[in-house]
Amino acid sequence: MLLVLEVNDLHKFVGVALHTSAGEDDYSHDKLSQLKIVGSGYGPLIYKLKSTSNFESFTKYCKEVWLSLEQTPKLPFLLVRKKDMDYLI
């Protein structure tokens, strides 16, 4: 089982996955790249926010995510793409 404790772990995982999937289809490469972008963008809320965090900590991490959203406005759309949901239809 893979355990990702911080955004650097995610970067390492995606790097290894991209390296081992070299030569596979572009779709797999795109999904891994998007995982890295989304995981980095939302990372403060995923990896830094603890169950014991207070409101000030929460807003601090939200500000980091908002900065990511300003830099990558399409970040929320990378989470779900129609092509990824074809199996649901």
C-alpha positions in Angstrom: 0.0 0.0 0.0 1.3 3.4 -0.9 1.3 6.0 1.9 1.7 9.6 0.8 2.3 11.8 3.8 3.3 15.1 2.1 3.3 16.7 -1.3 7.0 15.7 -1.8 6.0 12.1 -1.5 3.3 12.6 -4.2 5.9 14.2 -6.5 8.2 11.2 -6.0 5.4 8.8 -6.6 4.3 10.5 -9.8 7.9 10.8 -11.0 8.4 7.0 -10.6 5.0 6.3 -12.2 5.8 8.5 -15.2 9.2 6.9 -15.6 7.8 3.3 -15.4 4.9 4.2 -17.8 7.2 5.6 -20.4 5.9 4.6 -23.8 2.3 4.0 -22.7 -0.6 6.0 -24.0 -0.8 9.8 -23.5 -4.0 9.4 -21.5 -2.1 7.7 -18.6 0.6 10.3 -18.8 -2.0 13.1 -18.6 -3.7 11.6 -15.6 -0.5 11.2 -13.7 0.5 14.8 -14.5 -2.9 16.0 -13.4 -2.6 14.1 -10.2 0.7 15.9 -9.5 -0.9 19.3 -10.3 -4.0 18.7 -8.3 -2.2 17.1 -5.3 0.2 20.1 -5.2 -2.6 22.7 -5.5 -4.8 21.2 -2.8 -1.8 19.8 -0.9 -2.1 22.3 2.1 -5.6 21.0 2.9 -4.7 17.4 2.2 -1.3 17.1 3.8 -1.0 19.9 6.3 -4.4 20.3 7.9 -4.8 18.0 10.9 -7.9 17.0 12.8 -6.7 19.1 15.7 -6.2 22.2 13.6 -8.0 25.4 14.6 -9.8 27.9 12.4 -6.7 30.1 12.0 -4.7 27.1 10.6 -7.6 26.2 8.3 -7.8 29.7 6.8 -4.0 29.8 6.5 -4.1 26.6 4.4 -7.1 27.8 2.4 -5.1 30.9 1.5 -2.3 28.7 0.1 -4.9 26.8 -1.9 -6.5 30.1 -3.1 -3.0 31.2 -4.3 -2.7 27.9 -6.2 -6.2 28.6 -7.8 -5.0 32.0 -8.9 -2.0 30.5 -10.5 -3.9 27.6 -12.0 -7.5 28.6 -12.5 -8.5 25.3 -14.1 -7.3 23.4 -11.1 -10.9 22.3 -10.0 -11.6 21.1 -13.5 -8.6 18.8 -13.4 -10.2 16.8 -10.6 -13.0 15.5 -12.8 -13.0 15.2 -16.6 -15.9 13.8 -18.7 -13.5 11.3 -20.2 -12.7 9.9 -16.8 -16.4 9.4 -16.1 -17.4 7.5 -19.2 -17.6 4.3 -17.3 -20.4 5.8 -15.2 -22.7 6.4 -18.1 
